[in-house]
Each structure stands twice: as structure tokens, then as C-alpha cells.
Amino acid sequence: MNQDEEEILKAKRLQARKLAERGQLFEDAPETQKRMVLAEVLNRIEAWRGCQIMIKFKLTAWQFLEPDADGGADKKAS
């Protein structure tokens, strides 16, 4: 594995760790706080027969994983 691949792997591991930490914080949060977080992250949820679900987020995956990278959540995607 070359140095570039090692850096990419390291960055992906860091992102996975951050995501796991945020998941645990969300899981441990009170119900009211969970609702506030979901209201900030979710734009729309649609459900159809046959268990089909479409979820539209206000944030891109990059904005979620790296909120300070491009100005944070102020630049929400639609």
C-alpha cells in the first residue's frame, strides 16, 4: 500500500469513528434533543406501500462528516 492509499484509509477510519461517536451521542440523547437533531438534518421522509421509503436530507454526507470543512451546516443542501 502506498502513502496515498494509507492516507485515504486513515481518513476513512477517522470518518467511521466520528460517525459511530455521533450515533452513540444520538442514541444516548433525550427524546426532545433527538427530535431537534432530526429536524435540523432531515428535509422530508416519504413512505409507500411495500416498505419503500425515501429520505431527503438537508445536509450532504460530507457536510455531516466534516461540518467545518466548507463553512459548516450554514450551507445546507436541498
C-alpha positions as CSV (number, residue, x, y, z in Angstrom):
1,M,0.0,0.0,0.0
2,N,1.5,3.4,-1.0
3,Q,1.4,6.5,1.1
4,D,-1.7,8.0,-0.7
5,E,-3.7,4.8,-0.1
6,E,-2.7,4.8,3.6
7,E,-3.8,8.4,4.0
8,I,-7.1,7.6,2.4
9,L,-7.6,4.6,4.6
10,K,-6.7,6.7,7.7
11,A,-9.2,9.4,6.7
12,K,-12.0,6.8,6.1
13,R,-11.3,5.2,9.5
14,L,-11.5,8.7,11.2
15,Q,-14.8,9.4,9.4
16,A,-16.2,6.0,10.5
17,R,-15.1,6.7,14.1
18,K,-16.7,10.1,14.1
19,L,-19.9,8.7,12.7
20,A,-20.0,6.0,15.4
21,E,-19.4,8.6,18.1
22,R,-22.3,10.8,16.8
23,G,-24.5,7.7,16.6
24,Q,-23.8,7.0,20.2
25,L,-24.4,10.6,21.3
26,F,-27.7,10.5,19.4
27,E,-28.7,7.2,21.0
28,D,-28.0,8.5,24.5
29,A,-29.8,11.8,24.0
30,P,-33.2,12.6,25.5
31,E,-36.2,12.3,23.1
32,T,-36.6,16.1,22.8
33,Q,-33.0,16.5,21.7
34,K,-33.3,13.7,19.2
35,R,-36.3,15.5,17.6
36,M,-34.3,18.7,17.4
37,V,-31.4,16.9,15.7
38,L,-33.6,15.2,13.2
39,A,-35.4,18.5,12.4
40,E,-32.0,20.0,11.6
41,V,-30.8,17.1,9.4
42,L,-34.0,15.8,7.7
43,N,-35.8,17.6,5.0
44,R,-38.5,15.1,4.1
45,I,-39.5,11.5,4.6
46,E,-41.9,9.7,2.2
47,A,-43.2,6.2,2.7
48,W,-45.1,4.0,0.3
49,R,-46.7,0.6,0.4
50,G,-44.3,-2.3,0.3
51,C,-42.0,-0.7,2.8
52,Q,-40.5,1.7,0.3
53,I,-39.0,4.8,2.0
54,M,-37.4,7.9,0.6
55,I,-35.4,10.2,2.9
56,K,-34.2,13.6,1.8
57,F,-31.5,15.2,3.9
58,K,-30.7,18.9,4.4
59,L,-27.0,18.0,4.6
60,T,-24.7,16.2,2.3
61,A,-22.7,13.3,3.7
62,W,-19.6,15.5,3.5
63,Q,-21.2,18.3,5.5
64,F,-22.3,15.8,8.1
65,L,-18.9,14.2,8.5
66,E,-16.8,17.4,8.1
67,P,-19.0,20.3,9.3
68,D,-16.1,22.7,9.5
69,A,-14.7,21.8,6.1
70,D,-16.8,24.2,3.9
71,G,-18.4,26.6,6.4
72,G,-20.5,24.0,8.2
73,A,-24.2,23.5,8.3
74,D,-24.8,27.0,7.1
75,K,-24.5,25.7,3.5
76,K,-27.3,23.1,3.7
77,A,-28.1,21.1,0.6
78,S,-31.7,20.7,-0.5
